[in-house]
Amino acid sequence: MTQMALRNLDDLAVFVHVVERQSFSAAARDLHLAPKTVSKQIARLEQALGTTLFERNTRNLRITGEGRAIAERARVALGVLEEVQELASGASQELSGTIRLTAPTPFGRKFVAPAIHDFCRVHPRVGFDLRLSDQVQDLYSGDLDMAIRMGELADSRLVARRVADNRRILAASPAYLKAHGQPAQPEELERHNCLVFAYPGLLQNTWPLRKGRREKPVAVSGTLCSDSGDVLHAWCLAGLGISLRETWDIHEELRDGRLVRVLPDWEATPSKISIVRARREPVPRRLTAFSDFLLERWQQAPWDAA
């Protein structure tokens, strides 16, 4: 392989990173390069390919149609090259590289971060970039490899693997129930202060409750709503209302009595906890290995007894 070809491969990797980050400066920070170096590499690649990859102005950066097509194929080529380099270096049994992962904030803090710690003890050459957010992150426009998602997936382009069940139950503090009473039927939730999850474009003010085969969506309201699961958890513990919480989030508080189940015969329609990734081939071995690790770890999840 010529020196020019090697240089173009490096330029191609930088180009893909710029596409994923949608910014020359952000890509430069991630790659520990000067912004001028990144600009020079992109210009050099455009010259080598004979096409314009980005339309630039002072306010934003927009990839061209040709650039988008090249980026998709470049991801595949670079992934294959990474696998070949592992084999050539004799490291076929040792995983390496970085996994860029997003997860909901509370679940990521409680369960994903400790899982990463244990995985890295077995595979010390694998690094992680963990980004926690209660809002869904786009795996195609961002520079993410995979995500932990709750519920049903709306994007059919994603490859999903269920790793655990996501049960949601009603809970409140003993102090709240002492002051306001324990509802006996789902309809009585309308008279209680309910803690609602909400962010722009989403307001979860209808709770899809079920008792056996009987389903009953219940409209709820209250004085407090938030886009943070951690905040709703804290408000529930503080006695500010009734919350529809995931069992993984409150199983410890239920066990020690800081929270009490409300309407214990009822819970939300169950959903899934899944590992998802974009449909990109080939799949690096580190992603498959980490997915297998999580599946085995959460097959008998600690929150299942709630």
C-alpha positions in Angstrom: 0.0 0.0 0.0 1.5 3.3 -1.0 2.1 6.2 1.4 -0.6 8.2 -0.5 -3.1 5.4 0.1 -2.2 5.1 3.8 -2.6 8.9 4.2 -6.0 8.8 2.4 -7.2 6.0 4.8 -6.3 8.3 7.8 -8.1 11.2 6.0 -11.1 8.9 5.4 -11.3 8.1 9.1 -11.2 11.7 10.0 -13.9 12.4 7.5 -16.2 9.8 8.9 -15.7 11.3 12.4 -16.6 14.8 11.2 -19.8 13.4 9.6 -20.7 11.7 12.9 -20.0 14.7 15.0 -21.4 17.2 12.4 -18.6 19.6 13.3 -14.9 20.0 12.3 -14.1 21.4 15.8 -15.9 18.7 17.7 -14.1 16.0 15.6 -10.8 17.7 16.2 -11.4 17.7 20.0 -12.3 14.0 20.0 -9.3 13.1 17.8 -6.9 15.4 19.7 -6.1 17.2 16.5 -5.9 20.9 15.7 -9.0 22.1 13.8 -6.7 23.3 11.0 -5.3 19.8 10.7 -8.8 18.4 10.3 -9.7 21.0 7.7 -6.5 20.2 5.8 -7.2 16.5 5.8 -10.8 17.0 4.5 -9.5 19.2 1.8 -6.9 16.7 0.8 -9.5 13.9 0.7 -11.8 16.0 -1.5 -8.9 16.6 -3.9 -8.0 12.9 -4.0 -11.7 11.9 -4.6 -12.4 14.8 -6.9 -15.6 15.8 -5.2 -17.0 18.2 -2.6 -17.8 16.5 0.7 -19.2 19.4 2.7 -20.9 22.7 2.0 -19.4 25.2 4.4 -20.5 28.5 5.7 -19.9 30.5 8.9 -23.0 29.1 10.7 -23.2 25.4 9.9 -21.7 22.5 8.1 -23.8 20.4 5.7 -22.7 17.2 4.1 -23.3 16.9 0.3 -25.1 14.0 -1.2 -21.9 12.6 -2.6 -20.3 13.0 0.9 -23.1 11.1 2.5 -22.8 8.2 0.1 -19.1 8.0 0.6 -19.4 8.2 4.4 -21.7 5.1 4.5 -19.3 3.1 2.4 -16.3 4.4 4.3 -17.7 3.1 7.6 -18.0 -0.4 6.2 -14.4 -0.2 4.7 -12.9 1.1 8.0 -14.7 -1.5 10.0 -13.3 -4.3 7.8 -9.9 -2.8 8.0 -10.1 -2.8 11.8 -10.9 -6.5 11.9 -8.1 -7.2 9.5 -5.6 -5.3 11.6 -6.7 -7.2 14.7 -6.0 -10.5 12.9 -2.7 -9.3 11.4 -1.4 -8.2 14.8 -2.2 -11.6 16.4 -4.8 -10.0 18.7 -7.7 -12.1 17.5 -8.5 -13.2 21.0 -8.1 -9.8 22.7 -10.7 -7.2 22.2 -9.7 -3.6 21.7 -11.1 -0.2 20.7 -13.8 2.1 22.1 -17.5 1.5 22.5 -19.6 4.7 22.3 -22.7 4.0 24.3 -25.8 5.9 25.4 -28.3 4.9 28.1 -31.1 6.5 30.2 -29.5 8.5 33.1 -30.7 6.5 36.1 -30.4 3.1 34.6 -27.0 4.0 33.2 -25.7 5.2 36.5 -27.1 2.2 38.5 -26.5 -0.7 36.1 -24.6 0.2 32.9 -21.6 1.9 34.6 -21.0 -1.0 37.0 -21.3 -3.5 34.1 -18.7 -1.5 32.1 -16.4 -1.7 35.1 -16.7 -5.5 35.3 -16.4 -5.9 31.5 -13.2 -3.8 31.5 -11.6 -6.0 34.1 -11.9 -8.9 31.6 -11.1 -6.8 28.5 -8.7 -4.0 29.6 -8.0 -2.9 26.1 -11.7 -1.9 25.4 -12.5 1.7 26.2 -16.0 3.2 26.7 -17.5 6.6 26.0 -20.8 6.5 28.1 -23.3 9.2 27.5 -26.3 9.4 29.9 -29.5 11.1 28.8 -33.2 10.6 29.5 -33.9 11.7 25.9 -33.5 9.3 22.9 -30.3 9.8 21.1 -30.0 9.4 17.3 -27.6 6.5 16.5 -27.4 7.5 12.8 -26.7 11.2 13.0 -24.5 10.9 16.1 -21.2 9.1 16.6 -22.7 6.3 18.8 -22.2 2.6 18.4 -25.1 1.4 20.6 -27.7 2.4 23.1 -29.7 0.9 25.9 -33.4 1.6 25.2 -36.6 1.2 27.2 -39.9 0.2 25.5 -40.9 -0.5 22.0 -38.6 0.7 19.2 -40.1 3.1 16.6 -37.1 3.1 14.2 -37.1 -0.1 12.1 -33.6 0.7 10.9 -32.2 -0.3 14.3 -31.1 -3.8 15.3 -32.4 -4.6 18.7 -31.6 -7.3 21.2 -33.8 -7.7 24.3 -31.7 -8.2 27.4 -34.4 -7.8 30.2 -38.0 -7.0 30.9 -38.9 -3.4 32.0 -41.7 -3.5 34.5 -43.3 -0.3 35.8 -45.3 -0.2 39.0 -47.0 2.6 41.1 -45.2 3.7 44.2 -45.4 6.5 46.8 -43.7 7.2 50.1 -45.4 6.1 53.4 -45.7 9.8 54.4 -47.6 10.7 51.2 -50.0 7.8 51.7 -50.5 8.7 55.3 -51.4 12.2 54.4 -53.5 11.5 51.3 -54.7 7.9 51.6 -54.1 4.8 49.5 -56.2 4.6 46.3 -58.3 1.5 46.0 -59.1 1.6 42.3 -57.2 3.1 39.3 -59.8 5.8 38.8 -58.9 7.3 42.2 -55.5 8.3 40.8 -57.3 11.3 39.3 -57.6 12.7 42.8 -54.0 12.3 43.6 -50.9 14.3 42.8 -49.1 12.2 40.2 -45.5 12.8 39.2 -45.4 12.9 35.4 -42.5 12.3 33.0 -42.4 14.9 30.2 -40.1 16.6 27.8 -40.8 18.6 24.6 -43.0 16.5 22.3 -43.8 13.9 25.0 -46.1 14.0 28.0 -46.7 10.7 29.8 -50.0 11.8 31.4 -51.8 8.5 30.6 -50.7 5.5 32.5 -51.4 2.2 30.7 -52.3 0.0 33.7 -53.3 -3.6 33.6 -54.4 -6.3 36.1 -54.0 -9.7 34.5 -55.7 -9.5 31.1 -57.7 -6.4 32.1 -56.2 -3.2 30.7 -57.2 0.3 31.9 -55.5 3.5 30.6 -55.8 6.1 33.3 -55.4 9.9 32.7 -53.3 11.5 35.5 -52.2 14.9 36.4 -50.3 16.7 39.1 -48.3 19.8 40.0 -44.9 18.3 39.2 -43.4 17.0 36.0 -39.8 16.5 34.8 -37.8 15.1 31.9 -35.4 13.4 34.5 -36.1 10.0 36.0 -33.7 10.9 38.9 -35.8 14.0 39.7 -39.1 12.0 39.7 -37.5 9.4 41.9 -36.4 12.0 44.4 -39.8 13.7 44.4 -41.4 10.3 45.1 -39.1 9.6 48.0 -39.8 13.1 49.4 -43.5 12.4 49.6 -44.6 14.7 46.8 -46.9 12.3 44.9 -47.5 9.0 43.3 -45.1 7.9 40.6 -45.1 5.2 37.9 -41.6 3.9 38.3 -39.5 1.1 36.8 -38.8 -1.8 39.2 -35.1 -1.4 38.4 -35.2 2.1 39.7 -37.0 1.5 43.1 -36.5 -2.1 44.1 -34.1 -1.2 46.9 -36.5 1.5 48.3 -39.4 -1.0 48.2 -37.3 -3.6 50.1 -36.3 -1.2 52.9 -39.7 0.5 53.1 -38.9 4.0 51.9 -41.4 3.4 49.2 -44.7 1.4 49.1 -46.5 -0.1 46.2 -49.7 1.7 45.2 -52.5 -0.5 43.7 -50.2 -3.6 44.0 -52.5 -5.7 41.7 -52.0 -3.2 38.9 -48.9 -2.3 36.9 -48.1 -0.8 33.5 -48.1 -2.9 30.4 -44.6 -4.5 30.4 -42.0 -3.4 27.8 -38.4 -4.3 27.0 -35.0 -3.2 27.9 -33.0 -3.6 24.7 -29.5 -3.1 23.3 -29.8 -1.4 20.0 -27.4 -0.4 17.2 -27.5 1.0 13.8 -27.6 -1.4 10.8 -23.9 -1.1 10.0 -21.7 -3.9 8.9 -19.4 -5.4 9.9 -20.1 -5.4 13.6 -16.9 -5.0 15.7 -16.3 -8.0 17.9 -16.2 -5.7 21.0 -19.9 -4.7 20.4 -21.0 -8.3 20.2 -19.0 -9.3 23.2 -20.4 -6.5 25.3 -24.0 -7.3 24.2 -23.4 -11.0 25.2 -22.0 -9.8 28.5 -25.0 -7.7 29.3 -27.5 -10.4 28.3 -25.9 -12.9 30.7 -25.6 -10.3 33.5 -29.2 -9.3 33.3 -30.9 -12.6 32.6 -31.7 -12.8 36.3 -31.8 -9.1 37.1 -31.6 -7.9 40.7 -34.8 -5.9 40.3 -37.0 -8.8 39.1 -38.3 -9.5 42.7 -40.0 -6.2 43.1 
